[in-house]
């Protein structure tokens, strides 16, 4: 079971200090395939929900998503049948030909319907790194189960495993290739709990270890690249190489810049899934040094995920896996949920017509990465759309879904349907912009629209008003989806058949084929809204 030191003491957001928001990011200058991952518990995130993230770097660029349904077969590390999926899950995979397990089971990072997140970094070139992830996601619902499995059965050595779960726990395991344990349980393996008390004394030296009169520490985080720390007491050792002789764990200039970046996250808004991808840029265009995902990205970056967890008592199916496929400097993060079985067709394959193809990267060739446009040019056009995705999901959709009763089948079907619409439409909007930048007008900006108001003329008939603009072209189509299963249209006038709260979306498309969508919940029928104008934005 999880030790007492892993249990969190909740704190209101307004008393979380800058030191508690600071983390160290370890960058390995040696291997080109070094990944950067981490977990943060609710003590150091703005909304108190844990986050687990991974920036993946390797030679296989065509990463994509796969969905596994309850009852599908699972496989062991040798490729043999291992049972049936208990918890449906969505995961990022790649077509690595060296894996023994069948295609679609070499999971790099993923999220299941129980709210368990698993990802890993490799410390060696051992095969089947991804098999344990698929096993955990298919069969387990909490970090405590993963802990028991690792301690009593052991898994592939030479890796780190990063996890968070629906109980708001966050931790990582470090599994070594050599050096057997003294208790006879096989190779050395250590758990690093984000709230381990011994971590409070592990200072990161900024301004002599003191900032604004307070000692800077990183309690609440556990982060790694691809170098082990080999410490049996939960501490994280610093210095050159730790247990990997001859490998310098971080470069002074890089780690100093990362310290400054995360310190500024603490000062100017805190740690969220949005700031991991975008830092504090807002809608200004180009990224800056305050983000994690897009800072210091080498040519081998193939994608990134950041899973935003839930608070205890919230439905675990609300956990959200923000996913950017292809080189993250040229991609757009899209929200993905484990209950959405109908994956966007631009994210569930590695061929032409998928994100990884249109974004590209160093090894795969082609795509925006190799277009010569440059990251600054592309991000000035992509990041405003991505920012809108984050704001819509974090500020509007998730707060509403958290208030809903998930106990009934009808409610679950309705919310799952809404999530499916959002995931697929946001993926379509993002892909339309990326495809235009690569194959159409490389200077194009997405159109801007706003779902302004809803006016109820009768109990069930609603008039919707939207405005739109395209700074470098014209709007050629408009589409309202009224959220009740009736066909979308361009009218903005709709009669509902029954009382309820509906997720309404308004999509506009410009003359370059780029679409942009706004979303709003609208309640009708429960009271007479005649003559009332409801401003939605």
N, C-alpha and C positions, 0 to 999 in steps of 0.2 A: 504494500500500500504506500501511498505518498506520505512522506515524513511531515511532521508538524511544521518544520521550517519552510516547507513549500506553500503552506496555506497563507493567503494574502490577508493583510489588514487593510480594509478599504479606507480610502481617503477621498473627501470631496475634491473635485477638480480644482477648485480655487485655492486649495492649500498645497497642491503638488508643486514643489519647488523646481527651479532650474537645475540644481544638481541631480534631482531624481530623474530628470529627462535626458541626462547626458549618457551616451553610450560610446564605446570604442568599436570601430570597424577594422577588422584585421584583413589586410590585403597582402597576398603572397606574390612577390614580384617574379618568382621562378616559373612555375608551370603556366602555360597559356590557358589551361583548362580550369584554373582556380575560380571557384564560385564564391559568392558572398551571401551569407544567410544569417538569420537571427530570429530570436523570439523576444517579445516584451510582454510583461504582464500588465494587468490593469492599473498597477500603481503608477505607471509612467506614461500611460496614454491619456489623451484628453478626455475621452468618454468612459474610461474605466474598463474597456473591453480589450482583451489580449489580442496581439497581432503576431503572426508568424510569416516571415518573408524569405524569399530566395531570388537572387539574380544568378541565372545559370550561364555558365561559360564552358563551351566545349566545341568540338569540331563539327558535330552534326547539327546543322542549322534548322532543319525542317521540323521543329517542335510543333506539336498540335495537341488537341484535347481528345480524350476518349471518355465514354460513359459506360459504367458497368452497372447492370441491373441486378436486383435481388434474384438469386437463383442461378445466375450464370456461373460457369465453372471457374475455380481459382487454380493456380498452379504453384508448384514448389520451385525451389531455386534451380533444379535440374530440368525443368520443363514438364515434369509429370503432374498429373491431376492432383489437386490438393483439397478439394471440397467445393462448396458453393458459397457465393457471395451472400452475406447476411445483411450488410448495410450497403445500399447503393452509393456510388461515389463518382466524382468527376476528377480527372487528373490530367496533368501535362506529361506527355510522353515524347519519345523521339524514335525514329527508325534505326536504332543502333543494331547493326548486324551481329554484334558480339554477344548479345544476350541469349541465354539458353531458353528463357521463357518465351511463349508464343507472342507475336506482335500484339501490342495493346496492353501488355502487362508489365512493361518495364517503366514503372511509375517513378517520375522524378519528384513531383510534389502533387498533392491532391487533398480533397475535402470530401468527407462522407456525410450522410444524412443525420448521423448522430452528433455532428459538429466536431469530429476529430480531424485534425490537420496533421499531415506527415510530409516532411521533405528531408533531403539529405545532401551533404557534401561528401566527397570522397577524399580520403587521405592516401589512397594508393590506386593502382590501375586494376584492382580486383574486379572480376566480373560480377554481374547480377546485383549491383548496388540497389537497383530499383525494386527488386523482388520484395524485400521486407515492407516497403511502403505499400505495395498492393495487398500484401497479407494483412497489415495492420488496418488499412482502410476497409477491407472486405469483411473483417471479423471482429473489430474492436470499436468501442464507443468512448473510451476514456484513456487518459495518460496512465492511470493506475494499472490498466490491463497491459499496456505496452511495457511498463516497468516490470511487471511480473514475468512477462514473456522473455524479455531480455535477460533478466537476472537468472531465470530458471532453465532457459533453453538455449539462449545465445543466438546470434544472427551473424550475417556477413561482417567480417572484421574490416578495418580500414575505412571507416565512415563515421560521420556525425549524423544524428537524426534529430530534427527540430520538430517539436510538437506543441500544439495548443488544443484545448478541448472545450466542451460546453460548460464545464465547471469553472472556466476562466483560469485554468492552470496553464503554465507555459514552462517548458524545460527542454534541455537537449541532452543527448547521450553521445559519448565519445568512445568509440570501439576501436581498439588497437590491433594491429596485425601480429604483434609479438608480445612477449613478456607475460607469461601465465600468471594468473592471480594466485595468491597464497592460500585461498580457501578451496582450491581445486575446481573452481567453476569455469575453467578455461581462460581465454585471453582477457586481458585487462579491459574493463569497461567502467566508465564513470558517468554519473548523472550530475548535471549542473542545473540546479534549480535557480530560477531567476531571483527568488527571495531568500536564498541561502544567506544566513547572517554573516558568514565569513566573507561574503562578497563586499560588505560595506567598507571594509578596510582596504580594498583594492583601488587605490586612487589613480586617476588618470592625471598626469601632470599638465595642468594648464595654469599659467601664471603662478608657477611655483606650487601648484596643488590647491590654490585658493582662488575663488572667483566671487566677487562681490561680498567678500568677508566670510564665505562659507567654503568648507572643504568640498571639492568636486569628487563624486563617486559615481559608480554605474550600477548600483543595486537596482534590480528590476529588469535587467537585460542579460542575455547570454548570446554572444555572437561569435562567428567563426568564418574563416575562409577555408583553406584546405590543409591547415597545419594543426597538429594535435597539441594539447597542453599537458596531458599526462599527469594529472594531479588527483590524488585519491580522496581529498577532503572537500571537494566542491569548489576550491579556489581556482582562479584562472591565473596561470603563471605568465609573466611578461618577460621580455628579453629576446635574445636572438635564437630562434629556433625551438625553444622549449625542448620537447623530446625528439625533435627532428634535426640531428646534427648537420651543420653545414647549410641550413636553410634559414635565411633571415626572415623573421615573421612579418615584419612590416618596415616600410621605408619611412624615414623620419618626416620628410616633407608631406607624403601622402597622409599619414596618420594625423599629423598636425592639422591639415586642412579638414579632415573628417571630424576631428574634435571640434573645431570651430563651427563646422556645419551643424552638428547636432546640438551644440550649445545654443546656436541661433534658433534652432527648432524649438528649444525650450523657451527662449525669450519671446519669440514672435508667433507663437501659435501652438506649439507642442507637437507631439508625435501622433499622427493619424495615418491611415492608409494613403490619404491624399498627399501628405507631406513627404511620405516615403518615396512617392513617385515624382512629386513636383516641387518639393520644398515650399518656399513661401512666395512663389511667383504669382499666384492668383491668375489673372488673365493677361499678364504682361507679355507673354510670348516665349522668349528664350528661357531655358532653365538656368539655375544658378548653383552655387556651391552648397546650398542648404539641403539638397535632396540626397537620398541613398541610392535609388535605383539607377539614375542616369549620370551619376558622378563617377569619373575614372573608369568608364566602360571600355574594355579592350575590344579588339576586332572580333573576338570569339564569343561575344555575348549572344545568346540564342533565345532569351526570353526571361520573363520575371513573373512571379506571383506574390501577392500579399493577402493573407487571409485575415479578415476582420471578424473576430469572434463575437460571442454573445455573453451577456451577464447570466449568472446562475438564476434559473427560473424562466429565462426567455427560451423560446423554442429554438433548438439547435439548427433547424433548417434555415434560420435567418443568417447563419454564418455566410460570409460573402468572400469569394476568391477573386480578387482583382487580377486580371491576366493580360499581359502584353506579350504577344508572340513575335518572334523575329528579334532583330537587334533593337533593344529598347529605346535607343536614341531616335529611332525612326518609326516606332510603333505607337499605338494608342491603347491604353489599359481599358478593358471592358469588364463589367461585373459578371460573375458566373456563380450559379447556385447549384447545390447538389441535388435539388429536387427537380431541376429542369432537365428532362430526359431528351428533349428535342434541341440538341446543340446547334448553334449557328453553323451553317455549312461552310463558312469561311474560317472556322476554327477547328473543325473535326477532321481535317485531312491535310496532307503534306504536299499536295499537287498544285497545279495552276488553279488560281481562284481562291487560294487560302491566304491568310495573313502572313505566314512564314515565307510564302513565295513573293508576295508583293512588297514586303518589308525587306527581306533578304538579309545578308550578312557576309562576312568575309569568306567562309568556307563554301557557302552555297552559290555564291556569285549572283549577279543580277539584283533586282529589287532597288528600293530607295537608297539602301546603304551604299550601293555601287553606282548610283545615278550621277554623282558629282554635285548634287544640290547642296549637300552639307547639312549637318544636324541643326544648326541655328536657323537656316532657311525653312527647313521642314517643321521644326518645333514651333516657329512663329505661327504656323497654320494648324498644327495638330493639337497643341496643348490647350488652346481655348475650348475645343470640343471636349477633350478629356476632362478638363476642369468642370465643365457643365455636367458630365456624367457623374463625377464624384459628388458635386453639390446636389444633384437631383436625388441620387440614391441615399446619401448620408443625411440630408436635411429634410427630404420629403417622403420618400418611399419607405425606408426602413422605420422611421418613427411611426408611420401609420400601421405598417404590418406588425410592429411590436404590440400594438393595442388590440390586435385581433385574437379571437378565440380559435386556437389551432386544434381543438379537441374533436371537432366534427368533420366528417369526410367532405361535406359540401364546402365548408370554409377552406379546408386545405386545398381542394380542387380549384376554388376561386383564386386563392393567393398564388398557387402554383401557376395558374394560367396567367396571372399578372406578371409574375417573375419571368415566365417564358417570353411574353411579349417584350418586356424591357430588355432582357438579355439579347434576344434576336434582333430587335430594332437598333439597339445601341451598336451591336456588332456590324449591322448593315450600314449604319451611318458612318462609323469609323472606316470601314472598308471602302466605302464610296469616296471618301476624301483621300485616302492613301492611294487608291487606284488612279484617281484623277491627277494627283501630284506626279505619279510615275508615268502614266501613259497619256495624260491629257494636258491640261493647263497647269504647269508646275508652279505658277504664281497664284493659283486660285485659293481664295478663302471660303470657308463654308458659309452658307447663308445664315442670317440671324433671324430668329423668329421668337415671338413671345405669345404665350397663351394668356390673353389679357383678362377676360371676364366671362362669366356665365350668367345669363339672364333668363329667369323662369317666367314664361308667359302664363302657363297653367301649372297644375301640380306635377305633370310628367313631361311636358314639352319645354325644352331648354334651347335657347339661342346662345351659341358660343362665338366669341369674337377673338380673332388672332391677328397679329400684325407681323410682317416680315420684311426683310430687306436683304439685298445682295450687293455688296460693295463693288464687286467686279463683274457683274452680269445681271441676269434677270431671273425671277422666280417663274418656273414653268409649270409647277403642279403643287397642289395643296391637298392634304388628306387628313380627315378627322376620323379617329377610331374612338367610338363612344364607350367602349369597355363593357358592353352587354352582349357581345356575340353577334350583333347585327353587322352587316357589311360596312366597311368604312366608306366615306364619301367626302366630297369637297364642299358640302353645303353649310355645315356649322349649325344646322337646325335639326333637332332630334327629339323624338318622342319615346320615352322609356315605357316599358310595360309593367314595371312594378317598382316599389320602393327599394332604395338601396344606395350604397356608396360605390361609385364606379371610377375606375382609372381611365381617364380620358387623355388621349395623346393627339398632338397636332404636328404633322410632318410636312415640311416644305422641301422642294427639290429645285436646284438651280439649273441653268442652261448647260452646266458641265456635268450634270448627273450626280451632284453631291447633295445628299439629304441631311436634314437636321431636325430633331424632334424635341418637343417639350411635353411635359407630363403633369397631370394634376388630378387629384381626387375630388370628385364632385358628388355631393349628396342630394338626392331628389326624392320627393314624395312624402317625406316625413312631416313637412309643414308647408304651408302655402307660401311660396317664394315670389308670388306675383309682384311685379313692379320693383323688385329688389335687384341691385347690381352687386355682384360678388367679385371683387378684385382678386384674381388668383396670383398675380405677380406684381 
